[in-house]
Amino acid sequence: MKDKKPLLIGAALLALLAVFAWPHLRWLQFRLDANAAIGDKGLGRFPTGEQLIAFPETLRGLAKAKGFDDLEVTPALEERGVGPTAFWYYRTQLRAGSQALVLERRIETRVDRGLLEQLAEAGVKIEREKAD
C-alpha cells in the first residue's frame, strides 16, 4: 500500500487539474473556431451586409456548441483613417462569464450610406474616426 500512495496522490491531483482546466480548454476551442469563422474561409474580405448582420448569430451557434450559452456579442463597424486612406474594420467583442475575446477583420466591401443604415438598424455600432 505504501508503494501506491504517491501514485494515488498524483492521480487525484491530475483529476483535479483536469476539472479546473476543462472550461479553459473549451474556450480555447471556441476561440479557434471563431477565428476561423472571421477568416478568409468564413466571413472573408468582401462580406455583404446580410453576412455582417448574421455573423453574431454564427458566433452564438459556435459558442453554444462548446457549451457557452450566455455569450454576449457586441458587433461594431469602425472607420480608421481619413480621406482616401480610410479603411473599415468589423469588430466583434465577445464575453461569456469571465472569458472575453475581441475579433477584428478589415473588410474591403464598399461601405455606403445604405449599408451603414442597414447595419445600424440591426444593432451594429458604427464608429467613425474624426479628422483633427
RACORUR-V53692 format. One record per residue. N is the residue number from 1. RES is the residue in three letters. PSI is psi in whole degrees, 0 to 359 (* if undefined). OMEGA is omega in degrees with one decimal (999 if undefined). BURIAL is I if it has 9 or more other ideal C-beta (glycine too) atoms within 8 Angstrom, else O. Layout:
n->N res->RES psi->PSI omega->OMEGA burial->BURIAL
n->N res->RES psi->PSI omega->OMEGA burial->BURIAL
This chain:
n->1 res->MET psi->326 omega->179.8 burial->O
n->2 res->LYS psi->331 omega->-179.7 burial->O
n->3 res->ASP psi->332 omega->-175.6 burial->O
n->4 res->LYS psi->349 omega->-176.8 burial->O
n->5 res->LYS psi->312 omega->177.7 burial->O
n->6 res->PRO psi->326 omega->178.5 burial->O
n->7 res->LEU psi->319 omega->177.5 burial->O
n->8 res->LEU psi->319 omega->178.1 burial->O
n->9 res->ILE psi->317 omega->178.1 burial->O
n->10 res->GLY psi->318 omega->178.3 burial->O
n->11 res->ALA psi->321 omega->178.8 burial->O
n->12 res->ALA psi->318 omega->178.1 burial->O
n->13 res->LEU psi->321 omega->177.9 burial->O
n->14 res->LEU psi->320 omega->177.1 burial->O
n->15 res->ALA psi->319 omega->178.7 burial->O
n->16 res->LEU psi->318 omega->177.4 burial->O
n->17 res->LEU psi->318 omega->179.9 burial->O
n->18 res->ALA psi->321 omega->179.6 burial->O
n->19 res->VAL psi->318 omega->-179.0 burial->O
n->20 res->PHE psi->335 omega->-178.4 burial->O
n->21 res->ALA psi->340 omega->-175.0 burial->O
n->22 res->TRP psi->312 omega->178.9 burial->O
n->23 res->PRO psi->325 omega->179.6 burial->O
n->24 res->HIS psi->324 omega->176.5 burial->O
n->25 res->LEU psi->321 omega->177.0 burial->O
n->26 res->ARG psi->319 omega->178.5 burial->I
n->27 res->TRP psi->321 omega->177.1 burial->I
n->28 res->LEU psi->318 omega->176.9 burial->O
n->29 res->GLN psi->320 omega->177.5 burial->I
n->30 res->PHE psi->319 omega->178.9 burial->I
n->31 res->ARG psi->317 omega->178.6 burial->I
n->32 res->LEU psi->318 omega->178.1 burial->O
n->33 res->ASP psi->320 omega->-179.6 burial->I
n->34 res->ALA psi->320 omega->177.2 burial->I
n->35 res->ASN psi->323 omega->176.8 burial->I
n->36 res->ALA psi->324 omega->-178.8 burial->I
n->37 res->ALA psi->331 omega->-179.7 burial->I
n->38 res->ILE psi->352 omega->-177.8 burial->I
n->39 res->GLY psi->191 omega->-176.2 burial->I
n->40 res->ASP psi->326 omega->-179.4 burial->O
n->41 res->LYS psi->354 omega->177.8 burial->O
n->42 res->GLY psi->255 omega->-179.4 burial->I
n->43 res->LEU psi->317 omega->175.0 burial->I
n->44 res->GLY psi->183 omega->-177.3 burial->O
n->45 res->ARG psi->336 omega->-174.5 burial->I
n->46 res->PHE psi->61 omega->-178.8 burial->O
n->47 res->PRO psi->152 omega->174.4 burial->I
n->48 res->THR psi->170 omega->177.2 burial->O
n->49 res->GLY psi->321 omega->179.7 burial->I
n->50 res->GLU psi->323 omega->178.1 burial->O
n->51 res->GLN psi->321 omega->178.2 burial->I
n->52 res->LEU psi->322 omega->179.3 burial->I
n->53 res->ILE psi->323 omega->-177.3 burial->I
n->54 res->ALA psi->347 omega->-175.0 burial->O
n->55 res->PHE psi->319 omega->176.8 burial->I
n->56 res->PRO psi->324 omega->177.6 burial->I
n->57 res->GLU psi->325 omega->175.0 burial->O
n->58 res->THR psi->316 omega->179.0 burial->I
n->59 res->LEU psi->322 omega->177.6 burial->I
n->60 res->ARG psi->322 omega->176.8 burial->I
n->61 res->GLY psi->319 omega->176.6 burial->O
n->62 res->LEU psi->319 omega->-179.6 burial->I
n->63 res->ALA psi->320 omega->179.6 burial->I
n->64 res->LYS psi->324 omega->178.0 burial->I
n->65 res->ALA psi->332 omega->178.5 burial->O
n->66 res->LYS psi->359 omega->176.5 burial->I
n->67 res->GLY psi->12 omega->178.3 burial->O
n->68 res->PHE psi->87 omega->-176.6 burial->I
n->69 res->ASP psi->339 omega->-174.2 burial->O
n->70 res->ASP psi->34 omega->-177.5 burial->O
n->71 res->LEU psi->127 omega->174.4 burial->I
n->72 res->GLU psi->127 omega->-177.9 burial->O
n->73 res->VAL psi->127 omega->177.8 burial->I
n->74 res->THR psi->97 omega->-179.5 burial->O
n->75 res->PRO psi->150 omega->177.5 burial->I
n->76 res->ALA psi->148 omega->173.9 burial->I
n->77 res->LEU psi->122 omega->-172.8 burial->I
n->78 res->GLU psi->133 omega->176.0 burial->I
n->79 res->GLU psi->126 omega->178.3 burial->I
n->80 res->ARG psi->136 omega->-177.2 burial->O
n->81 res->GLY psi->168 omega->-177.7 burial->O
n->82 res->VAL psi->143 omega->175.7 burial->O
n->83 res->GLY psi->218 omega->-174.8 burial->O
n->84 res->PRO psi->348 omega->-179.8 burial->O
n->85 res->THR psi->19 omega->-180.0 burial->O
n->86 res->ALA psi->137 omega->177.4 burial->I
n->87 res->PHE psi->151 omega->178.3 burial->O
n->88 res->TRP psi->136 omega->179.0 burial->I
n->89 res->TYR psi->134 omega->175.6 burial->I
n->90 res->TYR psi->118 omega->-177.0 burial->I
n->91 res->ARG psi->136 omega->178.4 burial->I
n->92 res->THR psi->122 omega->175.9 burial->I
n->93 res->GLN psi->129 omega->-177.3 burial->I
n->94 res->LEU psi->141 omega->177.6 burial->I
n->95 res->ARG psi->131 omega->175.1 burial->I
n->96 res->ALA psi->105 omega->-177.5 burial->I
n->97 res->GLY psi->236 omega->-179.5 burial->O
n->98 res->SER psi->358 omega->-179.5 burial->O
n->99 res->GLN psi->142 omega->178.8 burial->I
n->100 res->ALA psi->152 omega->-178.4 burial->O
n->101 res->LEU psi->142 omega->174.1 burial->I
n->102 res->VAL psi->123 omega->175.7 burial->O
n->103 res->LEU psi->137 omega->-178.8 burial->I
n->104 res->GLU psi->141 omega->-178.6 burial->O
n->105 res->ARG psi->130 omega->172.7 burial->I
n->106 res->ARG psi->129 omega->178.8 burial->O
n->107 res->ILE psi->146 omega->-177.4 burial->I
n->108 res->GLU psi->18 omega->174.3 burial->O
n->109 res->THR psi->145 omega->176.2 burial->I
n->110 res->ARG psi->118 omega->-177.6 burial->O
n->111 res->VAL psi->115 omega->178.3 burial->I
n->112 res->ASP psi->181 omega->-177.0 burial->O
n->113 res->ARG psi->322 omega->179.6 burial->O
n->114 res->GLY psi->316 omega->178.8 burial->O
n->115 res->LEU psi->320 omega->178.6 burial->I
n->116 res->LEU psi->318 omega->178.4 burial->I
n->117 res->GLU psi->319 omega->179.2 burial->O
n->118 res->GLN psi->316 omega->179.8 burial->I
n->119 res->LEU psi->321 omega->179.0 burial->I
n->120 res->ALA psi->321 omega->177.2 burial->I
n->121 res->GLU psi->330 omega->-179.7 burial->O
n->122 res->ALA psi->358 omega->176.8 burial->O
n->123 res->GLY psi->11 omega->177.5 burial->O
n->124 res->VAL psi->127 omega->-180.0 burial->I
n->125 res->LYS psi->130 omega->180.0 burial->O
n->126 res->ILE psi->123 omega->-179.8 burial->I
n->127 res->GLU psi->129 omega->178.7 burial->O
n->128 res->ARG psi->138 omega->177.1 burial->O
n->129 res->GLU psi->134 omega->-178.1 burial->I
n->130 res->LYS psi->142 omega->177.0 burial->O
n->131 res->ALA psi->144 omega->178.6 burial->O
n->132 res->ASP psi->* omega->999 burial->O
